[in-house]
Amino acid sequence: MTAPAPVAVAPPLSLYLHMPWCVRKCPYCDFNSHAVKHEIPEAAYLKALLEDLDQDLGFASGREIQTIFIGGGTPSLMTGEFYHTLFRELRARLNLAPDAEITLEANPGTLEEGRFEAFRSAGINRLSIGVQSFNGAHLQALGRIHDSHAAHRAIDAARQAGFDNFNVDLMHGLPDQTPADAIADLQAALSHNPAHLSWYQLTLEPNTEFYSRPPRLPDDDRLWEIYRRGGDFLRQQGFRDYEVSAWSRPGQASRHNLNYWTFGDYLALGAGAHGKISLADGSIRRYWKTRQPEAYLNRIGSRTAGTETIEVEDLPLEFLMNALRLTEGVEETLFTERTGLPLSSVAVKLEQLRDEKLLERHRLQASDLGQRYLNSLLERFL
């Protein structure tokens, strides 16, 4: 396969910021999160983040930041003062779009009175609230530090602080969960009229407590019944599943998520954060930051722990494994716009998949059958 041509227009650029601390490590969590032992070193971490950004500013030269996502860990453990200072310094260094979507993950049980108002005044305009379930027994099984009442109070507090655009994070396929339990969780979330829901299945990931000591999870038949009935319920309530585990009301999909799935670029700041950048020579680079918070704080010079250039022969798979997660897929022209490769480089495989009814015609979109066998479909591009 010939080398990709430099893209005519740079992809949209986002920024991901990672806050690695949490109150307690959940038994299912494989993210880079670390239980707080003493106090969070906010001032030192802010300094490290800005030093990290200064090293990477060349990636953002002449480009506008369209979205920002602050993940973790538990970003809502940081104070409003931390975010006020952070965003003042970000705006001094970066060109943020006037309508930039700026999301912060917040967990019930970590919020002091008035903290949502402080987040909003700092410039954050969207929240992702990590509820996971409104069922007390399921929350306990998941090792969460909040109960159902705290979850409802957190969402109410977000609304009172002026956050109309928020996501509620829910899991399904929980230990001993029934379809009725899952529907009750969805009903409880929708009682707050959220713009967006992340509704994803609990999976047992390596290097987690659940992986080494698995709980009793629903069997495949029950998992399918939960997914089918839950999906029908959400569609009846006016939500659409625009991505594998993301649901939104019309026009309120997460712009940051969409940038990931359409193979956009994103800067990475913070311990263990991952980024992707399209370079002027046509190459596309992934990179990641020092993972351990202590090492990140004390690093001198670049905090980038590793980089890799995506090989030309891997670009079709890299693009499609993102784009085909979208229920409606993407226009065929986006393949060349994002990868620099002509569509003819994958035309034969695309035609075979269309003949097998796994892809739709005239668009890079998995059919209903293709969505069911998405991993097998993508293996054809290995």
C-alpha positions as CSV (number, residue, x, y, z in Angstrom):
1,M,0.0,0.0,0.0
2,T,1.4,3.4,-1.0
3,A,2.1,6.1,1.6
4,P,-0.8,8.3,2.5
5,A,-1.0,11.8,1.1
6,P,-1.0,14.7,3.6
7,V,-4.6,15.4,4.3
8,A,-5.9,18.6,2.7
9,V,-7.7,19.8,5.8
10,A,-6.5,18.9,9.3
11,P,-9.1,16.8,11.3
12,P,-11.0,18.5,14.1
13,L,-8.8,18.7,17.2
14,S,-9.9,17.9,20.8
15,L,-8.2,17.8,24.1
16,Y,-8.3,15.0,26.7
17,L,-7.2,15.7,30.3
18,H,-6.8,12.9,32.8
19,M,-7.2,13.2,36.6
20,P,-5.9,10.0,38.0
21,W,-7.2,10.0,41.6
22,C,-10.3,8.5,43.1
23,V,-11.7,7.8,46.6
24,R,-11.5,4.1,46.1
25,K,-10.6,1.8,43.2
26,C,-13.8,0.0,42.0
27,P,-13.4,-3.7,41.5
28,Y,-14.4,-3.6,37.8
29,C,-12.3,-0.6,36.8
30,D,-9.3,-1.0,34.5
31,F,-8.7,2.8,34.0
32,N,-5.6,4.6,35.2
33,S,-7.1,5.5,38.6
34,H,-5.4,5.5,42.0
35,A,-7.0,5.7,45.4
36,V,-6.2,8.9,47.3
37,K,-3.9,8.2,50.2
38,H,-3.6,11.7,51.7
39,E,-4.5,14.9,49.9
40,I,-4.5,15.4,46.2
41,P,-1.4,17.5,45.2
42,E,-3.5,19.9,43.2
43,A,-0.9,22.7,42.8
44,A,1.8,20.2,41.8
45,Y,-0.5,18.5,39.3
46,L,-1.6,21.7,37.7
47,K,2.0,22.7,37.2
48,A,2.8,19.3,35.7
49,L,-0.2,19.6,33.3
50,L,0.9,23.0,32.1
51,E,4.5,21.9,31.6
52,D,3.2,18.9,29.7
53,L,1.1,21.1,27.5
54,D,4.0,23.5,26.8
55,Q,6.0,20.5,25.4
56,D,3.1,19.6,23.0
57,L,2.0,23.0,21.9
58,G,3.4,22.5,18.4
59,F,0.6,19.9,17.8
60,A,-2.0,22.6,18.2
61,S,-0.3,25.3,16.2
62,G,-2.9,27.2,14.1
63,R,-5.6,24.8,15.1
64,E,-8.8,25.3,17.2
65,I,-9.8,23.1,20.1
66,Q,-13.3,21.9,19.4
67,T,-14.0,19.8,22.5
68,I,-12.4,19.1,25.9
69,F,-13.0,16.0,28.0
70,I,-11.8,15.7,31.6
71,G,-11.8,12.1,32.6
72,G,-10.3,9.9,35.4
73,G,-10.2,8.7,38.0
74,T,-12.6,11.1,39.5
75,P,-12.2,14.7,38.2
76,S,-14.9,16.0,40.5
77,L,-12.5,15.5,43.4
78,M,-10.5,18.5,42.2
79,T,-11.7,21.9,43.5
80,G,-13.3,24.7,41.5
81,E,-10.2,26.8,42.1
82,F,-8.1,24.2,40.4
83,Y,-10.3,24.3,37.3
84,H,-10.6,28.1,37.2
85,T,-6.8,28.3,37.1
86,L,-6.4,25.4,34.7
87,F,-8.8,27.0,32.1
88,R,-7.3,30.4,32.5
89,E,-4.0,28.9,31.5
90,L,-5.4,26.7,28.8
91,R,-7.0,29.7,27.1
92,A,-3.7,31.6,27.3
93,R,-2.0,28.8,25.4
94,L,-4.6,27.3,23.1
95,N,-7.3,28.6,20.7
96,L,-10.5,27.3,22.2
97,A,-13.5,27.4,19.9
98,P,-16.2,29.8,21.2
99,D,-18.7,27.0,21.3
100,A,-16.3,24.3,22.6
101,E,-18.0,21.4,24.3
102,I,-16.2,21.0,27.7
103,T,-17.1,17.9,29.7
104,L,-16.1,16.9,33.2
105,E,-16.7,13.4,34.7
106,A,-18.4,13.7,38.1
107,N,-19.2,11.0,40.6
108,P,-21.9,11.2,43.2
109,G,-20.4,11.0,46.7
110,T,-17.5,13.3,45.8
111,L,-19.3,16.6,45.6
112,E,-19.3,19.3,48.2
113,E,-22.0,21.9,48.3
114,G,-21.6,24.4,45.6
115,R,-18.9,22.6,43.6
116,F,-21.0,22.2,40.5
117,E,-21.5,26.0,40.4
118,A,-17.7,26.4,40.7
119,F,-17.1,24.0,37.8
120,R,-19.6,25.8,35.6
121,S,-18.1,29.3,36.4
122,A,-14.7,27.8,35.4
123,G,-16.0,27.2,31.9
124,I,-17.2,23.6,32.1
125,N,-20.5,23.3,30.2
126,R,-21.2,19.6,30.2
127,L,-21.1,16.9,32.8
128,S,-20.9,13.1,32.7
129,I,-22.3,11.8,36.0
130,G,-21.0,8.3,36.9
131,V,-24.1,6.8,38.5
132,Q,-23.7,3.2,37.1
133,S,-27.0,2.1,38.8
134,F,-29.8,3.4,41.0
135,N,-30.1,0.0,42.7
136,G,-28.6,-0.1,46.2
137,A,-27.6,-3.8,46.0
138,H,-26.0,-3.4,42.6
139,L,-24.1,-0.3,43.7
140,Q,-22.8,-2.2,46.7
141,A,-21.7,-5.1,44.4
142,L,-19.9,-2.6,42.1
143,G,-18.0,-1.1,45.1
144,R,-19.4,2.3,44.5
145,I,-19.2,4.9,47.4
146,H,-22.6,6.4,46.8
147,D,-26.2,5.2,47.2
148,S,-29.3,5.8,45.1
149,H,-30.3,8.9,47.0
150,A,-26.8,10.5,46.5
151,A,-27.1,9.7,42.7
152,H,-30.4,11.5,42.5
153,R,-29.1,14.5,44.6
154,A,-26.0,14.8,42.4
155,I,-28.1,15.1,39.2
156,D,-30.5,17.5,40.9
157,A,-27.5,19.6,42.0
158,A,-26.2,19.7,38.4
159,R,-29.5,20.9,37.1
160,Q,-29.7,23.6,39.8
161,A,-26.2,24.8,38.9
162,G,-27.4,25.3,35.3
163,F,-26.1,22.2,33.6
164,D,-28.8,21.3,31.0
165,N,-26.4,19.3,28.9
166,F,-25.3,16.3,30.9
167,N,-24.8,12.5,30.5
168,V,-25.8,9.8,32.9
169,D,-23.4,6.8,33.0
170,L,-25.2,3.5,33.5
171,M,-24.0,-0.1,33.4
172,H,-26.1,-3.2,32.6
173,G,-25.4,-6.9,32.9
174,L,-24.6,-6.4,36.6
175,P,-24.4,-9.3,39.1
176,D,-27.8,-11.0,39.4
177,Q,-29.5,-8.1,37.4
178,T,-32.8,-8.9,35.7
179,P,-34.3,-7.1,32.7
180,A,-36.8,-5.4,35.1
181,D,-33.8,-4.1,37.2
182,A,-32.2,-2.7,34.1
183,I,-35.4,-0.9,32.9
184,A,-35.8,0.5,36.4
185,D,-32.3,2.0,36.2
186,L,-33.1,3.6,32.8
187,Q,-36.5,5.0,34.1
188,A,-34.7,6.5,37.1
189,A,-32.1,8.2,34.9
190,L,-34.7,9.5,32.5
191,S,-36.8,11.0,35.3
192,H,-34.1,13.7,35.3
193,N,-34.5,14.4,31.6
194,P,-30.8,14.0,30.6
195,A,-29.6,14.9,27.1
196,H,-27.4,11.8,26.9
197,L,-27.0,8.3,28.3
198,S,-23.9,6.0,28.3
199,W,-25.4,2.6,28.8
200,Y,-22.8,-0.1,28.5
201,Q,-22.4,-3.7,29.6
202,L,-20.2,-4.7,32.5
203,T,-17.2,-6.7,31.3
204,L,-14.5,-8.4,33.2
205,E,-11.2,-6.7,32.3
206,P,-7.7,-8.0,33.1
207,N,-5.9,-6.5,36.1
208,T,-9.2,-5.8,38.0
209,E,-10.5,-7.4,41.2
210,F,-13.6,-8.7,39.3
211,Y,-11.3,-10.5,36.8
212,S,-9.5,-12.4,39.6
213,R,-12.7,-13.0,41.6
214,P,-15.5,-12.9,39.1
215,P,-19.0,-12.2,40.4
216,R,-22.0,-14.1,39.1
217,L,-23.1,-12.3,36.0
218,P,-26.3,-12.8,33.9
219,D,-26.0,-15.5,31.2
220,D,-26.0,-14.7,27.5
221,D,-29.8,-15.1,27.1
222,R,-30.5,-12.7,30.0
223,L,-27.9,-10.2,28.7
224,W,-29.6,-10.2,25.3
225,E,-33.0,-9.7,26.9
226,I,-31.7,-6.8,29.0
227,Y,-30.1,-5.2,25.9
228,R,-33.2,-5.7,23.7
229,R,-35.8,-4.5,26.2
230,G,-33.6,-1.6,27.4
231,G,-33.0,-0.5,23.8
232,D,-36.7,-0.7,23.0
233,F,-37.5,1.4,26.0
234,L,-35.0,4.1,25.2
235,R,-36.2,4.4,21.6
236,Q,-39.7,4.8,22.9
237,Q,-38.5,7.7,25.0
238,G,-37.0,9.5,22.1
239,F,-33.4,8.4,22.4
240,R,-31.3,6.9,19.6
241,D,-28.2,4.7,19.9
242,Y,-25.8,6.7,17.7
243,E,-22.9,4.6,18.9
244,V,-22.5,1.1,20.4
245,S,-23.1,2.1,24.0
246,A,-24.1,5.8,23.6
247,W,-27.6,7.1,23.5
248,S,-28.8,10.7,23.0
249,R,-31.8,12.8,22.2
250,P,-31.8,14.2,18.7
251,G,-28.9,16.7,18.1
252,Q,-27.3,16.1,21.6
253,A,-24.7,13.4,20.8
254,S,-21.4,14.0,22.5
255,R,-19.2,16.0,20.1
256,H,-16.1,14.7,21.9
257,N,-17.2,11.1,21.4
258,L,-18.0,11.8,17.7
259,N,-14.5,13.2,17.2
260,Y,-13.0,9.9,18.4
261,W,-15.3,7.7,16.2
262,T,-14.7,9.8,13.1
263,F,-10.9,9.5,13.5
264,G,-10.3,13.1,14.6
265,D,-7.2,14.3,16.4
266,Y,-6.9,14.8,20.2
267,L,-4.2,16.1,22.4
268,A,-3.4,14.2,25.7
269,L,-2.5,15.7,29.0
270,G,-2.2,14.0,32.4
271,A,-1.0,10.8,33.8
272,G,-1.6,7.9,31.4
273,A,-3.5,10.0,28.9
274,H,-3.5,8.9,25.2
275,G,-3.5,11.2,22.2
276,K,-3.6,11.0,18.4
277,I,-2.2,13.6,15.9
278,S,-2.2,13.9,12.1
279,L,1.2,15.3,11.0
280,A,2.0,17.5,8.1
281,D,3.9,14.7,6.3
282,G,0.8,12.6,6.1
283,S,1.7,10.3,9.0
284,I,-0.6,9.8,12.0
285,R,0.9,9.4,15.4
286,R,-0.4,7.9,18.6
287,Y,1.3,8.8,21.9
288,W,0.8,8.3,25.6
289,K,1.9,10.0,28.8
290,T,3.7,8.7,31.9
291,R,1.1,6.5,33.7
292,Q,1.9,6.6,37.5
293,P,0.9,9.9,39.1
294,E,4.1,10.2,41.2
295,A,6.3,9.6,38.1
296,Y,4.2,12.1,36.1
297,L,4.5,14.8,38.8
298,N,8.3,14.4,39.2
299,R,9.2,14.0,35.5
300,I,11.7,16.5,34.1
301,G,11.3,17.4,30.5
302,S,8.7,15.6,28.3
303,R,6.1,13.5,30.1
304,T,5.4,11.5,26.9
305,A,6.2,7.9,27.7
306,G,5.9,6.5,24.2
307,T,4.9,7.2,20.6
308,E,4.0,5.1,17.6
309,T,3.3,6.0,14.0
310,I,0.3,4.1,12.6
311,E,1.6,1.9,9.8
312,V,0.1,2.6,6.4
313,E,-1.3,-0.9,6.1
314,D,-3.0,-0.5,9.5
315,L,-4.8,2.7,8.7
316,P,-7.9,1.2,7.1
317,L,-8.5,-1.0,10.2
318,E,-7.8,2.0,12.6
319,F,-10.3,4.2,10.8
320,L,-13.0,1.6,10.4
321,M,-12.8,0.2,13.9
322,N,-13.8,3.7,15.0
323,A,-16.2,4.8,12.2
324,L,-18.2,1.5,12.2
325,R,-19.1,1.9,15.9
326,L,-21.4,4.7,14.7
327,T,-24.9,3.4,14.0
328,E,-25.2,5.6,10.9
329,G,-21.5,5.1,9.9
330,V,-19.8,7.9,7.9
331,E,-19.6,9.2,4.3
332,E,-17.1,7.3,2.1
333,T,-15.2,10.5,1.5
334,L,-14.2,10.7,5.2
335,F,-11.9,7.7,4.7
336,T,-9.6,9.7,2.4
337,E,-10.0,12.9,4.4
338,R,-8.8,11.3,7.6
339,T,-6.3,8.7,6.4
340,G,-4.9,10.2,3.2
341,L,-5.5,6.9,1.4
342,P,-7.7,6.5,-1.7
343,L,-10.9,4.6,-1.1
344,S,-9.8,2.3,-3.9
345,S,-7.2,0.8,-1.5
346,V,-10.0,-1.0,0.3
347,A,-12.6,-1.2,-2.4
348,V,-12.4,-4.9,-3.0
349,K,-12.9,-5.8,0.7
350,L,-15.7,-3.3,1.0
351,E,-17.5,-4.8,-2.0
352,Q,-17.1,-8.3,-0.5
353,L,-18.6,-7.2,2.8
354,R,-21.5,-5.5,0.9
355,D,-22.2,-8.7,-1.0
356,E,-22.4,-10.5,2.3
357,K,-24.9,-7.9,3.6
358,L,-22.5,-6.8,6.4
359,L,-22.1,-3.3,5.1
360,E,-24.6,-0.8,3.6
361,R,-24.2,0.4,0.0
362,H,-22.7,3.8,-0.8
363,R,-21.7,4.5,2.8
364,L,-19.3,3.2,5.4
365,Q,-22.0,1.8,7.7
366,A,-22.4,-1.6,9.2
367,S,-25.8,-3.2,8.5
368,D,-27.8,-4.6,11.4
369,L,-26.2,-8.0,10.7
370,G,-22.7,-6.3,10.5
371,Q,-23.3,-4.6,13.9
372,R,-24.0,-8.1,15.4
373,Y,-20.7,-9.4,14.0
374,L,-18.6,-6.2,14.1
375,N,-15.5,-7.8,15.4
376,S,-15.5,-10.5,12.7
377,L,-16.2,-7.8,10.1
378,L,-13.2,-5.8,11.2
379,E,-10.9,-8.8,11.2
380,R,-11.2,-8.8,7.4
381,F,-8.9,-5.7,7.4
382,L,-6.2,-7.3,9.5
